[in-house]
Amino acid sequence: MQPQQIVMKSDDIRRTGLENRGWANVFRSWGAKLTAMDVDVDALTALVERGNRHSEIREIRDADLPSVLALDAATTADYPGGPATRRAPLTMSAVRASPGKRGFGAFDKAGRAIGVTFVDIDGQHAETNFTVVDPSTRGLGIASALKAASLIALVGDGVETFRTGGAAENTAILTVNTNLGYTVDEEWITLESPGSSAQAT
């Protein structure tokens, strides 16, 4: 029988009972918040300028979508943290901009997408869907630049609150978001039923 997994907040009242019955905590993730009043536009602009040294940071256009999908296909396995942070491969409709979704990309001199971030928008609230950078260009500040560009644009459009998150083991993206001004306010765990291979490793 396949092991069962349950994603819950770390303070969920079910946690103790499940752990007492042998369920194991196999993944951890976090959520963080930021308000428009706490956004430092000057600091974010500096991050965008740093990213522009290695790429062109801008909003994604329809002509960019094939390259965005190619980047996604090449990095699908690069999301640690189990079911709480795993996502399905993108489709053309999923990456096309809409009133409830904006995307920002980093593009090399050939116009190839080397990093993207997508944000879901609901009125004055926005939540990062995901951010990814090509492995060959990680460590250059591109993820920070992308997220900074999205914050600048959305604050300018009147968005008041922002949320993001990630896997606990992905310390790089946690550092990125902390430097952007986000404050971690949630911890999520994935409990797995007894006897699974994940618990044995």
Protein Blocks (a to p, Z undefined) as FASTA:
>chain_A
ZZddddddfklfklmmmmmnopacfbdcddddddfklpcfklmmmmmmmmmmmmccdddd
fklmmmmmmmmmmmmmmcghijmlgccdddfklmpccfkbccdddddfkopafbdcdddd
ehjaccdfbdcddfklgonlmmmmmmmmmmmmmmmnopabdcddddfklmmlmmmmmmno
pacfbdcdddddehiaklmZZ
